[in-house]
Amino acid sequence: MKANKTGIDRIIHATFNSMGGLRLAWKSEAAVDRVGPELHELSGRAKDIASAAVFFALVLMGVVWGLILIY
């Protein structure tokens, strides 16, 4: 991510990355157990899929709290 992105731009960028992870999750499954400074395609997929999972957990949390507050 570029250093000049702040605030809402970062949130929007992270949301699009999560949606990309969701698309990858439907196409394939990725699990990685590695450490290293180099870029690796499978590591990127696993990170995007995990990001999508966190995004959906946050959305679900918001829906549940919204329903609690309404009722």
N, C-alpha and C positions, 0 to 999 in steps of 0.2 A: 504494500500500500504506500502511496506517496505521502511524504511528510506534510504536504500542504493541505491535506484533507482534514477538516475538523468538524465537530458538531454533527449536524444533520447529514452532511455529505458522507461521513463515515458510516452512519447508520444505514443510509440508502445503499452504499457500496456493499456493506456486510449483508444486507438483505438480498441483493442480487447474487452474491456469492453463495448464500444459503440456497437460493432457488436453483442455482447451477448444481449444487450438491444433491439436491432432490432429484433432478433429472438424471444425474449419474447413478443415484441409488436405484432408480427404476431399471436402468440398463445393466448394471453390474454390481458386484459386491467387492469391496476392497477392505483388506485388513493388512496393516503394516507394523512390523516390529523392527525398526531400524533407526539409527541415529547417524547423522552426517550433515555437513554443510552444503552438499550438492543438491540440486533440484532433482526430484524423482517423480515421474508421472503418477505412479501408484500411491505415493505418499500424499500428493496433492488431491487425488480422488478421495482418499480416506479422510483427509481434513475437511474437504467440502461436504462429504456425506455427514460427518460429525457435526459440522456447522448447521446443516439442514435439520438434524435431530434436535439441536439446541433451540433453533428457531421455532420448530413446532412445539417444543415443550413450553417456550415462553408464550406462544399464541394460546395454547391450551390453558395455561395459568391465567392469562388475561380473561379468557372466556369464562372460566370457573369463577374468578373473582367478580366479574361483571354480573354473572347470574346470582351470586351470593348477595351482592349489593342491591340488585333489583328486587329480589324476593326477600 
